Amino acid sequence: MSAAVDLKNWKIENSTDATRGQPLAARAIARKNELEDALADVGPHEELRRTALETALAAAYALMTGDIVHPSDVVARALNTWLERNKHLA
């Protein structure tokens, strides 16, 4: 039994996976921008989705203060955790 994987038709769905291998700052900014765009598209009656996006963005804004290109170890770990936690949101 051999399992073949067709990588030509494999599609990356979010910026977290699409930017893997890039600097952490670029990955975090790309994901933050993606979530901001998703928040702008949320309808007036989608309260749960709006709340989830606003919460994720509030955490991102709190982490992205100071030198985002050269974050401390604690901030870098928190940004990485944030990316993984919110990779399927939106």
C-alpha positions as CSV (number, residue, x, y, z in Angstrom):
1,M,0.0,0.0,0.0
2,S,1.5,3.2,-1.0
3,A,-0.1,6.6,-0.5
4,A,0.6,9.2,-3.1
5,V,0.2,12.8,-2.3
6,D,-0.7,15.2,-5.2
7,L,1.2,18.4,-4.2
8,K,0.2,20.2,-7.4
9,N,-3.4,20.5,-6.2
10,W,-2.5,21.2,-2.5
11,K,-3.6,24.8,-1.6
12,I,-2.5,26.7,1.4
13,E,-5.6,28.3,3.0
14,N,-4.2,30.9,5.4
15,S,-1.2,33.3,5.7
16,T,0.2,31.4,8.7
17,D,0.9,28.4,6.6
18,A,1.7,30.4,3.4
19,T,4.4,32.4,5.2
20,R,6.1,29.5,7.0
21,G,9.8,29.9,6.8
22,Q,9.7,33.7,6.6
23,P,10.7,36.0,9.5
24,L,8.3,36.0,12.4
25,A,7.5,39.7,12.0
26,A,6.5,39.2,8.4
27,R,4.3,36.3,9.3
28,A,2.6,38.1,12.2
29,I,1.9,41.2,10.2
30,A,0.5,39.2,7.2
31,R,-1.8,37.3,9.5
32,K,-2.9,40.5,11.3
33,N,-3.7,42.1,8.0
34,E,-5.6,39.1,6.9
35,L,-7.7,39.2,10.1
36,E,-8.3,42.9,9.8
37,D,-9.7,42.3,6.3
38,A,-11.9,39.5,7.6
39,L,-13.2,41.8,10.3
40,A,-14.1,44.4,7.7
41,D,-16.1,41.8,5.8
42,V,-18.1,40.5,8.9
43,G,-21.8,41.2,8.6
44,P,-23.7,43.0,11.3
45,H,-25.4,39.8,12.7
46,E,-22.2,37.7,13.0
47,E,-21.5,38.6,16.6
48,L,-19.5,35.4,17.5
49,R,-17.2,35.8,14.5
50,R,-16.8,39.5,15.1
51,T,-15.9,38.9,18.7
52,A,-13.4,36.2,17.9
53,L,-11.7,38.4,15.3
54,E,-11.6,41.4,17.6
55,T,-10.1,39.3,20.4
56,A,-7.4,37.9,18.2
57,L,-6.6,41.3,16.8
58,A,-6.5,42.9,20.3
59,A,-3.9,40.2,21.3
60,A,-1.9,41.0,18.2
61,Y,-1.9,44.7,18.8
62,A,-0.7,44.1,22.4
63,L,2.2,41.9,21.1
64,M,3.2,44.2,18.2
65,T,4.5,47.1,20.2
66,G,8.1,48.0,20.3
67,D,10.6,46.5,17.9
68,I,8.6,43.9,16.0
69,V,11.6,42.9,13.8
70,H,13.8,42.1,16.8
71,P,11.3,40.9,19.5
72,S,12.5,39.6,22.9
73,D,12.3,35.9,23.4
74,V,9.1,36.2,25.4
75,V,7.4,38.3,22.7
76,A,8.6,36.0,19.9
77,R,7.2,33.0,21.7
78,A,3.9,34.7,22.3
79,L,3.7,35.8,18.7
80,N,4.4,32.3,17.5
81,T,1.7,31.0,19.9
82,W,-0.7,33.7,18.6
83,L,-0.1,32.6,15.0
84,E,-0.7,29.0,15.7
85,R,-3.8,29.7,17.9
86,N,-5.4,31.9,15.3
87,K,-4.4,30.2,12.1
88,H,-7.8,28.8,11.3
89,L,-9.8,31.9,12.4
90,A,-11.5,33.8,9.6
